[in-house]
Amino acid sequence: MSEPTLTSAAAERGPLAMEAISISKDFRIGRGRILHAVRDVSFNLYRGAVVALVGESGSGKSTAARLLAGQERLTSGRIRLDGKPVEVSSRRDFRRYKSEVQLVFQDPFSSLNPVHTVRYHLERPVKLHQRDVDVRQEVAALLEQVRLTPAKQFLPKYPHELSGGQRQRVSFARALAARPEVLLADEPVSMLDVSIRLEMLGLLDDLRQRLRLAMLYITHDIASARYFADEVLVMYAGEIVERGPAEEVTQHPAHPYTQLLVASAPDPDNLGSALRGGTRRAAGSLSATGGRTAEGATAGCPFSPRCPFADDRCRQDDPPLMQISPTRGAACWHLDIAAPEVVAAPRAGGGATTT
Amino acid sequence: MSADRALDPAAGRAVGSSTGPAGLSTDPALASSAGLGPGPAEPVLDIRDLSVVYRTPAGDVRAVDRVNLALGVGEVIGLAGESGSGKSTLVYGACRLLRAPALVTSGSVIYGGRRVSRPADLLKLGPDELRRLRWREIAIVFQSAMNALNPVLRVRDQLLDVIHAHLKMPRDEAREKAASLLDLVGIPRSRLRSYPHELSGGMRQRVMIAMALATEPEIVIMDEPTTALDVVVQRDILAQIVELKERLGFSILFITHDLSLLLELADRIAVMYAGQLLEVGTADEIHHEPSHPYTKGLLNSFPSVRGPRRNLAGIPGTPPDLHHPPPGCPFLPRCGYGTAACQEVDMRLLPVATSSDPEHVTACPFILPDTPAPAIGRPLGAFEAGDLSTAGELGP
């Protein structure tokens, strides 16, 4: 597939930190079957910028994060950090890499060890990744950074003594203990209450800015990506189907799948329109269960089994990411039908703009 | 109130007049204004003055504090609150599903469904009567389908289990019923032979809903049924729930921490915080004229994908420690509007002064829907690239 010459919407925030170049990951799932969890995915992370990877469960977004974190081996493709290719074959290199690239997990209830205190969780990475620092002072400073103050009060606590939000703050602090350059946040707020999600995203945003972190924000909630991210990458069945500036992608989604995601977001401003009365809105009538797994579509566009615009071409050829604007692209053969208002100059061979 | 109810055997429905406590009962005018069609004249479930404490060595923790809530026939009530607010405890307490150290210390829960000859207080029923009522009349869809389904039983056997336990039915008929239940929730019949781990998260949750509906209950309690699912599947399932409700006519008590869902789904919304109800009103009133500062905070907590970008603030701080509840309003420590008077407020639910709807009640007598918002916190989306003045000494 040709590499489109798209500029990331996050590029203006700061210097390039990490590059994922055509990364792929296959899993064997027995009897010669192969699951293409991540297929030919490319994106860049920049210092001080947030790139959101949006998709439903099983879309491969977490696998992509694990590849970047060095927790899974690439099937193909390359990852570069600060312009240098990443070699994690030796233990020492891997440790150095880990100190630059940290992962925050979704579930603060299972990602902290229940038999250890907050102090233990934070002292360990500090000792591992940093030399010549006062561990005590560093740990206190970390807690302050994630606004768990006074630090003294939290250090001796066990995870079960903390609320979900506080636990996730400890996870953030643990990730920051290595003083990373890149933070990969895998659904960092989706297990938390709605009322504290915003505060946690605010905290992440604050850390991004103060520590000039290059951040990958993985989520299924496209609305939060709109507010939090610079660039949005929409992933489906292991492929990036649309990418572009967060506001543009969420306000004028081009790919039918992005349109489905946006239509599925709760819409309190449009009260009662969709759910009450038992009728589903147009885009919602796309079945959420039809051909949903990454292994489903073997040829053609992976979204074709669920797509209202799909035709024979979609079922045979997988569309490449087509450029819409210098910062925006979508992988769809029928952008002129699916999103006529986004594609300024309609391409040939589309037909009427019926939606 | 419930004692003087007459029963009309032909209609199978309780009839009679009732005004309900504390302005919380449903009345037809209210219901029809919410677009319900024929409104509930009588609550099918009437929770009154319910209190639940957790007995701990350090003293009692008041998890639910004198809550009144009535659910009308065919109504969808949304119970919104953060984790630890007592929303699950309230509902499980009302259904007598709590075990020690939880203890119901006061109140009554009157159930008056079509199939029972007279309204009964769930809190006073004996074990046998309770068993007859559970699932048959009140079914629950639990949050985590993976944990609630038995991993070593096929879907069919789990459905048959419910059918045999609560309905007297010949084997063949029961099997057919199990299959038709899957039809109901849109799962192919071939999945009857599947184990839970072979199903996707959305399918598992649908199986849970099918199990709950197996006995055609009057009330379905849904405890965060879609929280673990992603948005597309969530929307599908919610639409399905609404569809089934319209078709089968049960009432729903929907528990969630996500107010944005309730605004779309529920007829009425009750907002719970630290064991107390802070505001109750129709979804429309709660959305457009929220009165309590906590409700306002919740409404300002979720980013919306549509419409103009708003400055979102969320609700800073954490809920109070119920071992030592603060005097007066429990929300005061996190409230941007707070004044000294808030420490002495008794948390009674009173009609919102400016609202035309007397059923829209709030526990905050000071703040009205049109009170201007105080400046709180630093809203997300207000961060600017050049704003590095707060950079700490910890920068790399």
Chai-1 contact restraints between the chains, C-beta under 6 A:
chainA,res_idxA,chainB,res_idxB,connection_type,confidence,min_distance_angstrom,max_distance_angstrom,comment,restraint_id
A,E56,B,D230,contact,1.0,0.0,6.0,A-B,restraint_1
A,E56,B,V232,contact,1.0,0.0,6.0,A-B,restraint_2
A,S57,B,D230,contact,1.0,0.0,6.0,A-B,restraint_3
A,A141,B,L394,contact,1.0,0.0,6.0,A-B,restraint_4
A,Q145,B,L394,contact,1.0,0.0,6.0,A-B,restraint_5
A,S163,B,T318,contact,1.0,0.0,6.0,A-B,restraint_6
A,R179,B,P396,contact,1.0,0.0,6.0,A-B,restraint_7
A,D193,B,E82,contact,1.0,0.0,6.0,A-B,restraint_8
A,D193,B,S83,contact,1.0,0.0,6.0,A-B,restraint_9
A,D193,B,H257,contact,1.0,0.0,6.0,A-B,restraint_10
A,V194,B,H257,contact,1.0,0.0,6.0,A-B,restraint_11
A,V194,B,D258,contact,1.0,0.0,6.0,A-B,restraint_12
A,V194,B,S301,contact,1.0,0.0,6.0,A-B,restraint_13
A,V194,B,F302,contact,1.0,0.0,6.0,A-B,restraint_14
A,S195,B,E82,contact,1.0,0.0,6.0,A-B,restraint_15
A,S195,B,L298,contact,1.0,0.0,6.0,A-B,restraint_16
A,S195,B,S301,contact,1.0,0.0,6.0,A-B,restraint_17
A,S195,B,I315,contact,1.0,0.0,6.0,A-B,restraint_18
A,L198,B,S301,contact,1.0,0.0,6.0,A-B,restraint_19
A,L198,B,L312,contact,1.0,0.0,6.0,A-B,restraint_20
A,L198,B,G314,contact,1.0,0.0,6.0,A-B,restraint_21
A,L198,B,L380,contact,1.0,0.0,6.0,A-B,restraint_22
A,E199,B,G314,contact,1.0,0.0,6.0,A-B,restraint_23
A,E199,B,P316,contact,1.0,0.0,6.0,A-B,restraint_24
A,L201,B,L380,contact,1.0,0.0,6.0,A-B,restraint_25
A,G202,B,L380,contact,1.0,0.0,6.0,A-B,restraint_26
A,D205,B,F383,contact,1.0,0.0,6.0,A-B,restraint_27
A,R210,B,A391,contact,1.0,0.0,6.0,A-B,restraint_28
A,L211,B,G395,contact,1.0,0.0,6.0,A-B,restraint_29
A,H220,B,D230,contact,1.0,0.0,6.0,A-B,restraint_30
A,H220,B,V231,contact,1.0,0.0,6.0,A-B,restraint_31
A,I222,B,V305,contact,1.0,0.0,6.0,A-B,restraint_32
A,A223,B,P303,contact,1.0,0.0,6.0,A-B,restraint_33
A,A223,B,S304,contact,1.0,0.0,6.0,A-B,restraint_34
A,A223,B,V305,contact,1.0,0.0,6.0,A-B,restraint_35
A,S224,B,P303,contact,1.0,0.0,6.0,A-B,restraint_36
A,R226,B,V305,contact,1.0,0.0,6.0,A-B,restraint_37
A,Y227,B,P303,contact,1.0,0.0,6.0,A-B,restraint_38
A,Y227,B,L380,contact,1.0,0.0,6.0,A-B,restraint_39
A,Y227,B,G381,contact,1.0,0.0,6.0,A-B,restraint_40
A,T250,B,V305,contact,1.0,0.0,6.0,A-B,restraint_41
A,V262,B,V305,contact,1.0,0.0,6.0,A-B,restraint_42
A,S264,B,V231,contact,1.0,0.0,6.0,A-B,restraint_43
A,S264,B,V232,contact,1.0,0.0,6.0,A-B,restraint_44
A,S264,B,R235,contact,1.0,0.0,6.0,A-B,restraint_45
A,A265,B,V231,contact,1.0,0.0,6.0,A-B,restraint_46
A,A265,B,V305,contact,1.0,0.0,6.0,A-B,restraint_47
A,P266,B,S260,contact,1.0,0.0,6.0,A-B,restraint_48
A,P266,B,L261,contact,1.0,0.0,6.0,A-B,restraint_49
A,D267,B,R306,contact,1.0,0.0,6.0,A-B,restraint_50
A,P268,B,S260,contact,1.0,0.0,6.0,A-B,restraint_51
A,P268,B,L263,contact,1.0,0.0,6.0,A-B,restraint_52
A,P268,B,H287,contact,1.0,0.0,6.0,A-B,restraint_53
A,D269,B,G307,contact,1.0,0.0,6.0,A-B,restraint_54
A,L271,B,L263,contact,1.0,0.0,6.0,A-B,restraint_55
A,L271,B,H287,contact,1.0,0.0,6.0,A-B,restraint_56
A,L275,B,L238,contact,1.0,0.0,6.0,A-B,restraint_57
A,L275,B,A239,contact,1.0,0.0,6.0,A-B,restraint_58
A,L275,B,V242,contact,1.0,0.0,6.0,A-B,restraint_59
A,L275,B,E264,contact,1.0,0.0,6.0,A-B,restraint_60
A,L275,B,L265,contact,1.0,0.0,6.0,A-B,restraint_61
A,G278,B,V242,contact,1.0,0.0,6.0,A-B,restraint_62
A,G278,B,E243,contact,1.0,0.0,6.0,A-B,restraint_63
A,G278,B,E246,contact,1.0,0.0,6.0,A-B,restraint_64
A,R280,B,A239,contact,1.0,0.0,6.0,A-B,restraint_65
A,G284,B,R235,contact,1.0,0.0,6.0,A-B,restraint_66
A,A288,B,V232,contact,1.0,0.0,6.0,A-B,restraint_67
A,A288,B,V233,contact,1.0,0.0,6.0,A-B,restraint_68
A,A288,B,D236,contact,1.0,0.0,6.0,A-B,restraint_69
